[in-house]
């Protein structure tokens, strides 16, 4: 029980961090390609983006009619879905291997 809870917490935190990094780095690349200037230094902007990316994705999706489609929220949401899939698949595979090991030990 505790192991599962720890694994879930670690996966949630890692997913949140990676999605925030994807959101932040995609924004920097998008602004560099379009020739826009950066407002904040990456030393300030990236940690703020990693912490507050869900609210920024919500704002980007809410105002999609006025600001247009940006790659940031789309890639951040895709990374969340990919990580959820990877962690759930890993969890299922580890549970299957545990069941196989316990079945082997029960036969012996």
N, C-alpha and C positions, 0 to 999 in steps of 0.2 A: 504494500500500500504506500509506504513512504517512498520507496524507490520510484514508483509510478508518478507520485506527486512531484518528486524532484525532477524527473525526466520531463514531465509536462511543463513545469516552471522554467526549466532550462531551455526547452524548445520555444516556449512563448517569448521569453526574453531575447533569444537569438533571432527569432523571426521578426520581432519588433525592431531590433537593431539593424538587421540586414535590410528590411524594407525602408527604414529611415535613411540608410546609406544610399540605397538605390535611388530614392526620391531626391536626395541632396546632390549626388553626383550627376544624375540625369539633368537636373536643373542647371548645374554649372556647365555641362557639355552643351546643352541646348542654348544657353545664353552665349557661349563662346562661338557656336556655329552661326547664330543669328547676328552676332556682332554687338550685342548689348553689353553694357558695363555691369560689373558686379557692385552691389551696394555694400555688402559686408565682406570682410576678409574670410577666406575659407576656415581660418582658425576660430572664428566666431560663428560663421554661418552653418558649417557642417554639424557641430554639436547641437545648435538650436534646431536644425532640420531633423536630426535624429530623434530628438525629444518630441517635437511637435508635428511630425509629419501627418498623423491622422486628421488633425484639424485643417491642415493645409490641403490635403486631398479632398476633404469635405468641401472646403471653400472653392477649390478648383472645379469640382464636379457641379457644385451649386450654381456657379457663374459661368458655366461652359458656353452659354449663349452669347455672353458679352466679351469674354476673353479668348474664346476659341478652344480647340482641343490642344492640350499640351501633352508631351510624352511622359511627364513626371507622374501624374496620378495613375495612369494606365500601367506603367511599368512597376510602380510600387504595389498596386493591387495584384498584378500578375506574380510578383515575387512572394507575396503573402500566400497566394493559392499554391504556388510551387512548394514553399516550405511546409505548409500544412500537409500537402500530399506526401512529401518526403518523410516527415516525422510520423505520420500515421502509418505509412508503409513500413518504416523501420520498427515501429512499435508492434505491428502485426507479425512481422518476421521474427522478432525476438520472442514474442509470446508463443509462436509455433515451435520455435526451437526449444523453449522451456518445456512445453508439453511433450515433445519428442524425448527430451532428456529424462523427464520424470517417468515416461512410459518405459524407457530402456531400463531405468533403475528398478522399476516395479517388476519387470520380467526376471531380473537376476535374482 
